[in-house]
Amino acid sequence: MNSVYLLRFLISLIFLIAIDYYAWQAFRTGFQSSWPRMVYWVTTIAFYLSIFSLVWYVGDRSARYYPAFWIFGAMILLYVPKMVIAAVLLIEDFARALGWIANTAFKSHFDLSRREFVSKVAVGLAAIPMASILHGLWKGKYLFKIHRVPLSFQDLPDAFDGFRIVQISDLHIGSFRDVEPIEEAVRLINKQKPDLVLFTGDWVNNVAEETKPFIEYLSKIEARYGKYAILGNHDYGDYVPWESMTEKAANLEKLIELQKEAGFINLRNEGVRISLGSDSIYVAGVENFGAPPFPQYGDLKRALDAAMNNDFIVLMSHDPSHFDLEIKFTDEKIHLTLSGHTHGMQFGVEIPGWIKWSPVKWRYPKWAGLYKENDRYLYVNRGLGFIGFPGRVGIWPEIAVIELTKRNI
């Protein structure tokens, strides 16, 4: 374990212990019965044992990182509610401190004997996020949602009026432990009768081998005019150690070969022309290009080399920050950019027509759904899979159905 990783590990551990100190005060004060206290300590000790065992999985790509995902999931499940408890007790401690100051300075009398009641309230409030997280771990990650996105353009070629693109993204296939969810996703995709299926990056978590158990099912995705993919930041194998750069490069080539077995053509800074009779659109794909610290392998100029001046252009670029960094400023008009990457943080609140919020908005202003700027559209897919936290809360896995229509002048 290197020194930077060790320092981060120790800081995180101190933070968790501080939260546990406050959470334990609530359980000790609020419950006289022994069983809530016993449950608290059994789960807490089990968690600390698991995070120490996590060290053994760091750098072990053969383990597919799944044990680490579940340990992280357990941390979210246990410590988000504990943070709620700690926040309530901190507020109450602050109020007690003010009361003590007032009693001392002004000889006033405040009731400071409400700790048991406040502790019970804190635990009750903590049950709300715990229930939501449990649902996200159990069912939320497989609640595939269809998002229909009608888009109208004056310069869309006539033959493409009603053309249907299904966009999927961020599969993170190594996070799936069985084929049933993938089968269901494929069934839903095919039900949309897509003309084109576009996959916008992060096929795997880290290594190409994750794909093998699922090739048979992914190959059943049907599209009338083809299936295309691009690479996301996770697809390059940048997050695992390799014996050599040759081994790393071979892993990437293997991934592209496996995608081809599933019927997907990977566009690496290149484009393809989709023709219907005498009309056509140009579909381009760039390699990953994101704001630091994410890599910038994409070459937009190369991807558009074969495009003509009057082409209707659909671009696949994994990271939505690429849109603000470069795409919206290009001389060539890129009508529609399709991205993913953010997953909507797999956590948030989304009620169509009312609210769309996730903490990821503080990192990515364009984080989910449709955006328009400089007469160009960006659609950010919420992702089909999951990574890190093995669940989804409020931001469900997405299959986007984008229907292009011709708008009369």
KABEL-V454621 format. One line per field, one symbol per residue. ss: DSSP state (2 for helix, 1 for strand, 0 for the rest). psi: psi as a letter, one per 20 degrees, with the letter a starting at -180 (. if undefined). burial: b if it has 24 or more other ideal C-beta (glycine too) atoms within 12 Angstrom, else e. A space follows every 50 residues. Layout:
ss: ???
psi: ???
burial: ???
This chain:
ss: 00222222222222222222222222222200022222222222222222 22222220002220022222222222222222222222222222222222 22222200000000222222222222222222222222022200111111 11100002220011111100002220000222222222222000011110 00000002222222222200000000111000222200000000222222 22222222222000110001111111001111111000100000010002 22200000000011111110222220222000000111110022221011 10001110222200000011111001111100000000000010000111 111111000
psi: prhgggggggghgggghgghgghhhghhhiphqhhhhggghghgghghhh hhhhhiipinihijjghhghghghggghighhhggggghgghhghhghgg gghghjkroqojkjggghghgghghhhghggghgghhghhijmpppopnp ppphjpqgijojpopppqrlglhiipirighgggggghghhilqhppppl rmgrggqhhhhgiighghiippphjrpqrrqrhiiikijqqqhrhggghh gghgghghhhhjjppponlrrqpopociqqqooqpqrporqqjqqmiqnh gghjgjqrhjqpppppogpihhghhggiiqgpoogppprdghjkjjpapo opigqopqhihihohnipbpqpqkkqqppoqiqhbqqeolrpohnqqqop ooopqppq.
burial: eeeeeeeeeeeeeeebeebbebbbbbbbbbeeeeeeeeebeebbeebeeb beebeebbeebebbbbbbbbbbbbbbbbbbbbbbbbbbbeebbeeeeeee eeeeeeeeeeeeeeeeebbbbbbebbeebbebbeebbeebbbbbbbbebe bebebbbeebbebbbbbbbbbbbbbbeeeebbeebbebbbebebbbbbbb bbbbbbbbbbbeebbebbeebebebbbbbbbbbbbbbbbbeeeeeeebee bbebbbebbeebbbbbbbbbbbbbeeeeebbbbbbbbbbbeeebbbbbeb eebbeebeeebbbbbbbbbbbbbbbbbbebebbbbbbbbbbbbbbbbbeb eeeeebebebbeebebbbbbbeeeebbbbbbbbbbbbbbbbbbbbbbbbb bbbbeeeee
